[in-house]
């Protein structure tokens, strides 16, 4: 999903390195930024590894919970490369940091972990200055090149006038799941709510893109809260959380169609969509008056 940074303000672009392509934690990462109509980079620089500390695992409670010698510098949502003494590795995301150097993982380890494993950061960031975000436009791209690893990746970003308000927050995701599937959320950690909210909001974004509308151009992003609810239902169903009495396949299809219908209805009732991205309400960007001809019999 393309990232957004503000025109004349800039922002931070983020990238999580895949672990199966030779891009490993600790690599030096060079970045090149390209404008939509150019093949020549207009900005070059070096990405910053969000957390360059190598953590040592001192104990494993189970595949979801481990203890490290220190959690200083760790944050919920960070992604690390777990390198096990037995020779296997995987990416792990931090779901919760309850204290006492305990780390709860968003997804379980693929095998029984061992003390002595290391965790190395996979998250990289590149700051775009206000001067380099002066031209509002869509479909900028950034290439992330991992020095000495024969690995290069591309992500997209938009320079926008305003940001799209996320339709689903982690608190809303938890509240909905707790109200409708209380038994399923007893063991939830913060990471699960954050991940669900992100996936649901991204699904709304994708539906807007599919409808031919850039999310940041809608006049009132808060109008998509109901669409966010349908997207959340879909994401929960994809995890097997389907209300009792419903066939899983039929339920997913119905919720997905309801989401599409809600998106269409919200767009058709939108008072303004800034189609030319100029920040001005033009006549062809707002609904016109309806005229009804009445004939007296």
N, C-alpha and C positions, 0 to 999 in steps of 0.2 A: 504494500500500500504506500502510495506516494506521501512523503512528509510535507508539511507546510511551514514556511517561515514568513515573517511579516516584512512587507515592503518598507524600506528605509529604516528598519530596525534590525533585521537579520535574525539569526537563531542558531541552534545547534542541530546538526544532522547526526543521526545515530545509525550504527550498523553492528549487527552481531555476526561474528565470523562463523561460517559452517565448519564443523570439525572434520568432515570426511573428504575435504578437497585439498588438503595440504596447508590450509591457513590455520596456524596454531597460535595459541596464546603466547604473547610475548613478541610476536612478529612486529617489525616496523612497517607501518602502513602509510603509503603516500596517496594523496588524493588529488584528483583533477576535476574541476567543475566546468560544465559546458552549458551554454545557453541553448535554447530550443532549436535555433536555426544555424548553429555553428558546429564544426568538427574540431575547432581549436579551443583548447582550454582557456578560460578567462581568469581562472584562479587555480593555483597549485599550492600544495602545502603538505603537511604531515598530520595524520590523525593522532589523537591522544587516546591511549588506552584508559578506559574509565577507571579501572582498578588494576594497577600493575603489581600488586602484592601477590606472592605465591603463598597460599594457605596450606597448612599441613593438617590432615585428618588425624585426630588422636583416638577416635573411637566411633563405632557404628552401632546405633541402637537397633535400627532396622533399615530397610531399603529406602525409607522416606526421611529418616532422621539420623543425622551424624553430628559429631562433636569435633570442633577444630581448636587449635591452640589459641586462636584469637579471632574474633569477628570484627575487629576494628577496621573500618573502611567498607564493610559489606553493607548492601542495601537490599531490601525486598525488591524483586524484579531483576536483579543482576543475573547474568548468565556466566557460568564458569565451565572450564574443561576439567572434568574429573579424570585423573590419570591414576589407575589402580596399580598396586604393586604386582598384581597377577598378569598385567600386560594388556588389559583392555581399557578403553576410555569412552566417555560419552559427555555430551553437554548436559548440564543441570542448571535449573533456574531456582533462585532463592524465593521460597514462598513465605517464610516466616522466620523471625529471629527472636525466639522467646526469652533469651538470656542465657547466662552461664556458658557462653560459647557454643550453644546448641544451634544447629542449622536445620530447618525443615525444608525439604525439597518439594517443588511443585509436582514432579513426577518421580516415581521410584527408580532406583538404580536398576540397571538391566541384569545385574548379578549381585551376589552378596559382596558388599564392599569390605575393604580391609583398612585397619589403622595403618597410617603411613602413606595413604593416598594423598595426592596433591590436588589443589583447585587453583586454576589459573584463569584470569579474566578473559572473556571473549568479546566484551563490549567495547566498541570504539566510537569516538565522537570527533566531529569536525565543526569548528565554529565559523559561521559565515557572518562577516561584518555588515554593518548598515550600508556601507559604500558598495559592497558586493551584492546587496539585495535591493538595489535602487530601481531596477526595471521589473515592474509587475508583469508576470507572464506565467503560463503553465508549462509543464514538461521540461524543466531543467533536469540535468542528470549529473550524477557524481560517480566517478570510478574510484574504487578502493583497490589498490594494488599492494599485495603482501610481498615485501622485499625478500628475494631469495626463495620464495615458495611456489613460484609459477602459478600464482592464483590471483585472479582479478575479478572483481564483481562490480555490478552497476545497480544503483538505486535511483529513483526519481524523486524530485521535489518540486513544489510550486512556490513561487513568490506571490503572496496574496495580500489583499488590503485588510481583510479580517479573517479570523480563524473560524472553522466550523465547530460549533458547540457539540461535544460528544452526547449522543442521545441516551446513553446508559452509563451510570456511574457504578463503581464497585459496591457502594452502599445500596443502591437500588437493585443490583443483581442479587445481593445476599437477601435483602428484604423480600423480594419476589419469591426466590427459591425457598426461603424459610416459611413463608406463608402458604405455599402450595405443596411443598415436598419436605416437610420439617425433618423427617427421618434421614433424609439424604444429606443434610447440611450439618449434622451434629459434629462431624469431625473436620469441617471445612477450616482452612486457614486463610489468611489474608490474600495469599497469592491466587487461590482459586477464584475469589470474587473479582480480583483485578483482571485476571486472564479472561474470564467470562464477559466482563464489561467491555474489555478491549475488542474481543472477537465480535460481540454483538454490534458495537458501534461501527466497526470496520465493515460488517455486513451491510449496514444501512448505507455507508459510503459507497460500497460496490454497487448497490442497487441504484443509487443516484447517478453514478458514472454510467451504468448500463442504460439509464433513462436519458442520457445525453446532457446531464446537468452536473457541473462541478459543485461539490458540496459547499465550498466557500462563497459561491455566488448567490445562494438563496438568501432572501431578505431576512427571514426569521428562522434560524436553525432550531429554535425551541419547538417548532411545530412538528418535529420528527420524533418527539418523545414516545408517542404511541407506536410508531414504526419500530422504535428501539425495543419496545416490549415484545413485539412479535419476533424480532431478531433474537432476543434473549431466549424466548421459548424455543426457537429453532436450535440454538446452541446447546441448551439444556437437553433437548431431545436427542441431539447428536451424541450426547454423553450417556444416553440410555434413560434419561429422566423424563419418562412419559407418564401422564396421568393414568391411573388405573382404569381399565376397561377400554383403552384405545389401542388399536393396532399401531405399532411403532412406525411402519412405513407410511401408512395413510395419514397419521398424525403429522409427521414431518412434512409431507407434501401439502397438507391443508394449511399448516402454519406458514410455509414458504409462500404459498399463493396469497394468503392473507397479508403477508408483508408486502408483496408486490402491489397488491390492490391498495393498501394503505399509502404506499409511496406515491402511486398514481393520483390518488385522491388528494393527498396533501399538496402535491405539485400543482394540481389543477386549481386548488383553492388559494395558492400562494399569492399574496398581494404584490410581491415584487421578486423577480429573479433577474439579477444584473447580467444579462446575456452577453453584453459587450465588455464587461469588466471595467467600466469607467467610473463606478461609484455614483452615477447619476441615474435617477429614475426616469427612464425614457418611456414614451407612450406605448411602444410595442413590448414593454417589459411588465406591464400591469394588465389585469383583466379589464376589458372594456365593458361598457354598459350593455345590458340586454334590452332589445326592443321587441315588444309583443304587439302584433297588429290585431286590433279588435274590430270586428265588423258587426254592426247592429243589424239584426234580422228583421 
